[in-house]
Amino acid sequence: MAATPSIKITKTFTYRGVTRSFSNRYHFNGGTPADSAHWTTLADAITAAEKAVHLTSGGATITLATGYAAGSDVPVFTKAYSLAGTCSTGGVPFAPGDVAALVRYSTTARTVKNHPIYLFNYYHAVSTGAAPAADGLNATEKAALATYGALWIAGFSDGTITAVRAGPNGATATGVFVEPLVTHRDLPRG
């Protein structure tokens, strides 16, 4: 399979009293946006959809979109944002900052040992379920993440191409699963 272009969406949130960043990089099939205007249209569509998964109060804020050509880690596009989340969970408490929601995309690709290849994204600044289900992801946020994942499978348009979620080597996503339990990812202390 061939290398794919990608876009990285960077978010900030407060972790241990300090503003921290985390990002999700989405590789995609469907072609590479032709120019800055097309990258902007694509980034605007993605960030408009992604802000619906982040909490309205105290959640992550989308701050930057960075586009990459296939097989490269050198940015070909950047755009700054200040998009607060629009997901409301009714005041259910936030999880600690290093707790994350996990979204897994299935593909039809297999490894050389015939194991399925999955694509993963983690999202910080999430809300858990009400006690006693405090280890579970809040149901409203879980539904928002599933909707966002389904949008990636359907694809986002730049006006010319439709970018559908894929792996860095071209394995196209065919399904999305949001882990019902929260998970953990270490963030650097500092």
C-alpha positions in Angstrom: 0.0 0.0 0.0 1.1 3.6 -0.6 1.8 6.3 1.9 -1.2 8.6 2.6 -1.5 12.4 3.3 -2.5 13.4 6.8 -3.8 16.2 9.0 -3.0 16.7 12.6 -5.5 18.5 14.9 -3.9 20.0 18.0 -5.9 20.6 21.1 -5.1 22.3 24.5 -6.5 21.7 27.9 -5.6 22.4 31.6 -3.6 19.5 33.1 -2.2 19.9 36.7 -2.8 23.6 36.5 -0.8 24.0 33.3 -2.0 24.3 29.7 -1.1 21.1 27.8 -1.4 20.1 24.2 -2.3 16.8 22.6 -3.0 16.0 19.0 -4.6 13.5 16.8 -3.1 12.7 13.4 -5.6 11.5 10.8 -4.1 9.8 7.7 -6.6 9.7 4.8 -7.2 8.2 1.4 -8.9 10.1 -1.5 -6.1 12.4 -2.6 -4.2 15.4 -1.4 -5.7 18.8 -1.2 -4.4 20.8 -4.2 -3.5 24.1 -2.4 -3.9 26.1 0.7 -7.6 27.0 0.0 -8.5 23.3 -0.3 -6.5 22.4 2.8 -8.4 25.2 4.6 -11.8 23.9 3.5 -10.8 20.4 4.7 -9.4 21.6 8.0 -12.5 23.7 8.6 -14.8 20.7 8.0 -12.8 18.4 10.3 -12.5 20.9 13.1 -16.2 21.8 12.9 -17.0 18.1 13.4 -14.4 17.4 16.0 -15.4 20.3 18.3 -18.6 18.3 18.9 -16.7 15.7 20.9 -15.0 18.1 23.3 -16.8 19.3 26.4 -18.3 22.7 26.6 -16.8 23.7 29.9 -13.2 22.8 30.8 -12.7 20.5 27.9 -10.2 20.7 25.1 -9.9 23.6 22.8 -8.9 23.0 19.1 -5.9 25.3 18.4 -4.2 24.2 15.3 -4.6 22.1 12.1 -1.4 20.9 10.3 -1.5 19.2 6.9 1.2 16.8 5.6 1.8 15.4 2.1 1.9 11.6 1.8 5.0 10.1 3.4 6.2 13.4 4.8 6.6 14.9 8.3 7.2 18.3 6.9 4.0 20.5 7.1 2.6 21.8 3.9 -0.3 23.6 5.6 -1.1 25.2 9.0 -4.1 27.1 10.3 -4.7 28.4 13.8 -8.0 27.9 15.6 -9.6 28.7 18.9 -12.6 26.4 18.9 -14.1 25.4 22.2 -16.0 22.1 22.5 -19.8 21.9 22.1 -20.5 18.6 23.8 -22.5 19.0 27.0 -22.6 16.2 29.5 -24.9 17.9 32.0 -22.2 18.7 34.6 -20.9 15.2 35.0 -17.3 15.4 36.4 -14.2 15.5 34.3 -11.8 12.7 34.4 -8.1 13.5 35.4 -6.1 14.9 32.5 -4.1 11.7 31.7 -7.4 9.8 31.3 -8.4 9.5 27.7 -11.2 8.2 25.5 -10.1 5.6 22.9 -11.6 5.4 19.4 -10.6 2.4 17.3 -11.2 2.1 13.6 -11.2 -1.3 11.9 -9.8 -1.9 8.5 -9.8 -4.8 6.0 -6.0 -4.9 6.0 -4.1 -7.7 7.7 -0.5 -8.1 9.0 1.9 -10.6 7.5 0.8 -12.9 10.4 -2.9 -12.4 9.4 -3.8 -10.2 12.4 -6.2 -7.3 11.7 -4.9 -3.8 11.5 -6.6 -1.2 13.6 -6.3 2.6 13.7 -6.5 4.4 17.1 -7.1 7.9 18.4 -7.1 9.1 22.0 -8.9 12.1 23.3 -8.1 13.8 26.6 -10.2 16.2 28.8 -13.1 13.8 28.8 -16.0 13.2 31.2 -16.7 9.9 32.9 -20.0 8.3 33.8 -21.7 9.1 37.0 -20.9 6.9 40.1 -20.7 4.0 40.4 -19.7 3.8 36.7 -16.8 6.3 37.1 -14.5 4.1 34.9 -16.9 4.5 32.0 -16.9 7.2 29.4 -19.8 9.5 29.6 -22.6 8.2 27.3 -23.2 11.6 25.6 -19.5 12.0 24.9 -19.2 8.3 23.7 -22.1 8.9 21.3 -20.4 12.1 20.0 -17.1 10.3 19.4 -19.0 7.5 17.5 -20.6 10.1 15.3 -17.3 11.8 14.6 -15.7 8.4 13.8 -18.5 7.7 11.4 -18.0 11.0 9.7 -14.3 10.1 9.1 -15.4 6.8 7.5 -17.8 8.7 5.2 -15.1 11.3 4.5 -14.6 15.0 4.7 -14.5 17.1 1.5 -12.1 19.9 0.5 -14.4 20.7 -2.4 -12.6 18.4 -4.8 -11.4 15.3 -2.9 -13.1 13.3 -0.2 -10.7 12.4 2.6 -11.6 9.1 4.3 -9.8 7.8 7.4 -6.9 5.5 6.6 -3.7 4.3 8.1 -0.3 5.7 7.2 0.1 3.0 4.6 -3.3 3.3 3.0 -5.5 0.8 5.0 -8.9 2.4 4.8 -11.2 2.5 7.9 -14.3 0.4 7.5 -15.8 0.7 11.0 -15.5 2.6 14.3 -15.7 1.5 17.9 -15.6 3.8 20.9 -14.2 2.0 24.0 -16.9 2.3 26.7 -14.3 2.4 29.5 -11.8 5.3 29.8 -8.1 4.5 29.4 -4.8 6.2 30.4 -2.1 8.0 28.5 0.8 9.6 30.3 1.4 13.3 29.6 4.8 14.7 30.3 5.2 16.4 33.6 6.6 19.9 33.7 
